[in-house]
Structure formats: C-alpha cells, structure tokens
Amino acid sequence: MAIQKYPRAEALLKKFHAGKCTQEELALLDNWYDGLNSEADLSALESNLYRQQFLANFHSMLPAAPVAWWKKRAAQWAAAASILLLAGAGFMWLRYSQQPSARLADNKSFQVTNETSDIKLVVLPDSSRIWLNTAASLKWKEDYNKQCRNVQLTGEGFFEVQGNRNKPFVIHTRDLAIQVLGTQFNVEAYAGEGLTRVSLVQGKVKVHTGKDSTVLKPGYAAAYNNEDKALNISATEAGKVAAWKEGAFSATDLPFKDAVMRLCTRNGYQVKWQNTQGIEKNVSVLFQKDSFVKMLGNLCYISRKQFRISDKQVTIY
C-alpha cells in the first residue's frame, strides 16, 4: 500500500532510518512492503521500482535491522534489481521523497554506474532520460530540479532532456560543460581518453570549454582534445550517434587503441598490447549488432592487427 493510503508508513520509515524501530514496527513495514504491488493504480514496473527502493533504503541502514529479517528480503531484492532499470532511484526520489540507494559519502548526491554489458536507462526527477553505456557513470545533487539541473557524466551517455527555460540543464564532464536547451544528443567522455565529444541529434546545446563556447545545430558534433585544448566542430551522421543503444558498435575519428578498449570494456574484457604500432591512428567504423569476436576481428582487420582471447583477456599482436 502506498504512503498516502497508510499514514504510518512514512513515520515508520523515518523511525527506521533513525535506528529506533521495534520488532513489531519492522513487521508492519514488512507487511507494507508486501502490499506495494496490490494497488490498482500502479503498473508492475512502478510496483517493482517501489520495492527496489524500499529494500535499498533498508540495506543502507543494515546495522539497525535484525539480520534474520534482512536475509529474508535480500534474495527478493537481488531478484527484483536484476530486472529493473536504475531509473528507480530517481523515480522513487520524486514519488516518495526518500533517499535513493546510491548515496555518496557527503549525503548530498546520487550516483548511478552501469557495471553491466547492457544499456542502463536512468530517469531523473524531471523525467529527463539518459541511457548509459557500459562503465558510464552519472551523478546529480540532491537539490536537482529546484533551481537548476546539473549532472556529471563519465563515460558515454545518450540524453533526452525535458525542456525547461527556468531550470537550465547542464552536463559536466572532465573538460566541458554542456548547456541543454531541450534536445537529444550523445556525449562521449571516457576517463581514459583524451577526447570529449558532443553529437547533436535534435534541438540545441551550448558547449563550454574553459575559454571558448559554441552552439551546436542538429547533425553536428563538437570534439574537444585535452592535449591541444582545441574545440573542433564537424558534421556527423545522426544514425551513428546512438547506434550503441541498439547493440551496434561505432567509433568516429577515434584512435584505434581507444576503439578497441571501448569494445572490449563493453563486453567485459581486458586488453593487453603486444603490437602498439599505429594504434594512435584514428578509425571510423560502424558495426551492426554482432558477436564480440566478429566485431573485434573487423576492427583489428582495419588496422592490420591480430588478436587472441584467453579467458577475459584480449591480446592484440
């Protein structure tokens, strides 16, 4: 049952977070958890999102909860989490005003990291949607959507931002600040690479460096190299920008070594280099969804490299 239909739930949750719940009160919360999927106005996804966040909050306060109770629910939480999008954290924060599961040390920020080989969808409190590629990470502050909307991205993400002139949406990467004016676009900001690129599909964005700024039009990309500190504008193909969301692999004017690292990381492999000749040369490829071995083989063929795979390590020679 939802909080508004069960007035004691909110008070009990607050008491639980303070570590003051009795055994009887924990039992009440347990019953409340079981009733989360009984409301006619909740979809199955919403119900599961509520369950995921409820248990995540309990997990964050584990020392205050009886071990037996937690063991009982831990398996259910793991099963639910495996089929849910990480949008749950943002969704639940909006609906219940409870603390999300991914608390940072300062208790003022949220963080979602895609630690899988699948694409993760994050839905923020304003309904903006971000698809995170493998190993990508998104952070936002607790006061998001109050006066402004700031997020921090590491890795690659595709954004569909809800327009709101009164609350600017700004993405911060290692080298750029990207001000959004209601749009669809892709951002590449991998920690181990020297390149940060913004590719615009629809709408308009303003890209800021430490000293320069430019406004992008659809069909164009802004690429910043942190070695020469230059911001270069070029045309881009909209069909390639977010092909990775559908399981394809693309690299545009990207050093061969970075393209290999992206492909291998996405599929859970580490890379060992025995042949480093020419690996800084840029490549541009688009491989439709296929097996990892076939895509890696095509990529290596372009640069006249060979590879072998042992367990989860790829050796390029």
N, C-alpha and C positions, 0 to 999 in steps of 0.2 A: 504494500500500500504506500502511496506517496505521502510526503511530509504534510501537505496541506490537508490530507484526509486522516492523518494520525498525528495530532499536535505534539504528542510526547516524543516523537522520533527525533525532532531537531534538538530538543533539550537533552535527550539521552545521548545523542551523538556528541554534543558539547561536553557532557559529563564524561563520556568515554575518553575523549581526547585529553581531558584533564586527569585521566587515570583513576577516576573515582567510582566507576560502575561496579555495582554488586553483581553476584551471580544471577540474581533474579532479573536485574536490568539487562544483563547480557543476553539472557534468554528472550526478553522482549525484543531486543534488537535482532536476535536470530530469527524470530518469527516475522519481524518486519522485513528482513532480507528475503525470506521465503515468499512473502506476499508481493514482492516487487513486480512480478510478471502477471499478476492477477487483475490488473486494471484494464478495462476495455479500451481506454483511450491511448494505451501505449502499444507501439509496434514491438515486434520481437527484438529488433535491434536496439530500440530505446531501453527496453527492459534489461537486456544483457549489458548495455552500457552502464545502467544504474548499478547492476550487480557488480560489475567490474570495479567501479569507483568506490562503492561501499566497502568491498573487501580490501581494495588497495589502501584505503584510509585506515582500516583496521591493521593491515600489515605494517603501516608506518608507525603504529603505536604498539607493536607486538609485546613489549615488556609489560604493558598494563593488562593484557588479555590472558586468560588461562590457556595454557599450552594445548590442552585437550580440545578446547573449542576451536583454536586456530587450526590444528591438524585436521579437524573435521571439515573445515571450509577450504583449506589450502588447495586441495585437489580440484575442487569445483572452480576456484578462481583461476587456476592454471588452465583448465579446460576452456573456460569462457574467454580468457585472454588470447588464447591461440587462434580464435576465430573472429576477434574484434579488431576494428581499426583503432589506431591510437588516437583517433578523434575523440574518444571517450573522455579523455582528460579535460579538453576544452569544453565539450558538450555538457559534462556534468558540472563544471565550474559555473557555467551560465545558468543551468537549471536549478541547482541546489545551493549555490554559493559556498560549496565545501572546498576544502583544499584538495588539489589534484594529487595523483600518486607520485608524479615526478618532481618532488621538491628538491631545490638546490640548497646548499648549505646556508645561504643567507635568508631562507624562508621568504623570499620576495620574488622568486622567478620560477617558471616552469621550463622543463626541457623534455623534448621527445627525440629519441635517436632510433634510427632504423638499423637494427642489428641483424636483419634477415636479408635473404636474397630476393624477397618480394618487394613490391612497391607499397609504401605506407601512406595512407591518407590522414592528414590532420585537419580537423575542422576547428577553427578558432572561435572565440565567443561572439564575434560579429558575423559568423557564417562564412568568412573567407576560407578557402580550401587550398591546402598545399600538399602536393604529392612529393614524398621524399624518396630519392634513390637510395640504394644500399649504402650504408655507413654515413648517410647525411644526418645532420642534427639541427633542430630548430629550437630556439629559446625565445621566451617572451616574459615580460614582467607582470606582476600581479595586478598592476593598475592599467593593463592593456584595455583599450577601448573606452577609457574615461575621458581623456583629453586628446590623446594621440595613440597611434598603433605602431609600436616599434617591435621588430623581431630581429633575431640574429641567426644567420644561416651559415653552416659549414657543410660543404659537400654540394650536391645538386638537388634542386627542387623546382617544381613547376607550380606557379601561383595563379589562382583565380581569386582576385581581390574584390570584395564588395566596396563599391564607391561610396565615399562619404567626405564631402569637401570640408566639413567641420572637424574631422578627425583624420589627419594625414596618416597614411600607411607607409612606413619606411623600413626597408630591409637593410641591415648592416652586415657586411662581410668583412673579411680581413682588410680589403683595400678600398671598398666602395660603400657608398650609401645610395640606396635606390629609392626614390620617392615615387609612389604609385598614385595614379590618377584614375583608378578603376579599369582593370585590364587583365590580360592573360599573357604570361611571359615565363621564360625559363632562366634560371640563374645557375651558373657553374662556378663554384667557389671551393674547390678541393684544397684541403690543408696542405698537401704535399706538392702542389703545383704552383707555378709562378703566374698562372693565368686566372683571371676572373672575367666571366663573360655574361652579359645580359642580352637575351634574344627575345624580341617583342613579337608576339603573335597578333594581339588585338589591344586597342586602347592607346595609352601613352604613359611613358615613365620618364623621369628625370634622373640621370645618373651623375653622381657627385664623386669626384676624387678629392684629394687634399687641396688641389688648386684649380681644377677645371670642372665643368659640368656640361652636360648636353641633354637635349630632349630627343628621345627616340621615337621614330614612327614605325608602324607595323611593317614587318618584313626586313627590319634592320637589327643589327647586333652591335653592342659596344663591348670591346675587349680591352682589358687593362692588363699590362705586363708589369709586374712589380720590380723587374730589373731595370728597365729603361723608364719606368713611371709614365708610359705613354698610354693614352686612351684612343683606340682606333675604331672607327665606325665603318661597317661594311654591310652589304646586303646578305640576307640569309633566307633559307627556304623554310617556310612555316611547317612543312610536313616533316622536317628533320628535327625541329626544335624539341618536341616532346615524344619522339618515337620510342624512347626508352620506357615510357609509361605502358606501352603495349608489348614490352618484352624485346623490342629491337635493340640494336646497339649502334650508336652513331658517335663519330668524332669529327669535329670540324676544325681544320688548321690546328691540330693538337700534336705535340711531339709524340712520336711512336712509343716511347717509353711510358708516357702518361696514359696513352690509349690502352696499352697492354695492362697497366696497373688498374685502370678503371674496370676493364672487362674481367680481370682475374678477381679483383676485390668483390665485384658484384656476385661472383659465383663461388666465393669462399676459398680462393686460392691465394697463396703467397708466390712471389716471383723471385727467382734467382737468375742473375745475369752472368753468362759466360762469354757472350759476344755483345759488346757495347758499341760497336762501330755503327755510326749513323742513327743511333737511337734518339737523337735530339731533332732529327728531321721531321717536319710536320707532315701529318697524313690527314686525309678527309675520307671517311668511309660511312656507309650506312648498310648494316646487315639486318635483314628482317629476322624475326624471331626464329632461332635455330638452336642446335645443340652448342654447348660451350666449346667443345673440341672443334667443331666445324668453324665457328666464328673466330676462334683463336688461330686456326690454321689459315683462314683467309687473311687475317690481319698480318700474320707473320710472312705470308707469301708476298705481300705488298713490299715489305722491307727485306726480302730475301733472307729471312731468318728461319730456323728450325726450332722445334721445342720437344720436350718430353715431360711427361707428368708422372710423378711418384707421390702417392697419397694425395695430400693437398698442396703440393708444391709444383710449380711450373718452372722449368729451367729453359731459358732462351739461349741458344747457341748458334 
